[in-house]
Amino acid sequence: MQPVPKIALVTGAARRVGKTVAETLARAGYAVAVHYRTSAADARKLAGSLNAAGLRARAFRADLSRIADIRRLVRAVERDMGPIRLLVNSASVFRPTPVYSVTERDWDGILSANLKSVFFLSTEVARRMAGRKGGVIVNIEDAAVDRPYRRHAPYLVSKAGVAMLTQVLAIEFGPRIRVAGVSPGPVLLPEHIGKAGKALAIRRTILKREGAASDVANAVLFLADEANYTTGTRIFVDGGRTAV
């Protein structure tokens, strides 16, 4: 008799850090639901490559700013793959928004994509986890919440909210469900900050180098599988940035 696979839903899993998280979990024995919103080709390619390697994955589309889509997503994943044991809230919108040019649409869009989605998806999944053997929720946060910078006010406020949700939801969902966060520092730095921006970000760390997506993914896996007495807190994967 084959063991029942562990099911992980990873949001924003088609690209960047989310993709590496999905790959890492799949190699660790999880069947992975690869969530995407617009990156259909990338999500299907990832799921296909994992399946071709003898692992198990499937792509699912949803607009996480819409509660109806969240509910459809969770139903579809559990119908097609099985009960979700691990939720990784990785999807987010990150773009520069100079403070005097922030529009209502900017603010609502970023807060909805990055914060509202985490709350409503987490509660939807947690309702199901609570009726079973529990589960784990890992939120991808941002170390910049503790070391903020210019031109990204809505994004940083949204990630500060996610950091608070990690604590609040751990209290609300415990003891059967653990909730923890991973707070990356300079990992996969975006091209729009330029060479000077990248150099400054790296110089501000203790380790004097950029982090890799695998550093974040390994922290997620640790929280999911090994950190059985850890909830309501954050792991900083930031090269020591928040220590200086």
Buried (B, 14 or more C-beta within 10 A) or exposed (E): EEEEBBBBBBBBBBBBBBBBBBBBBBBBEBBBBBBBBEBEEBBBBBBEEBEEEEBBBBBBBBBBBBBEBBBBBBEBBBEEBBBBBBBBBBBBBBEEBEEEEBEEEBBEBBBBBBBBBBBBBBBBBBEBBEEEEBBBBBBBBBBBBBBBEEBBBBBBBBBBBBBBBBBBBBEEBEEEBBBBBBBBBBBBBEEEBEEEBBEEBBEBBEEEEBBBBBBBBBBBBBBBBEBEEBBBEBBBBBBBBBEE
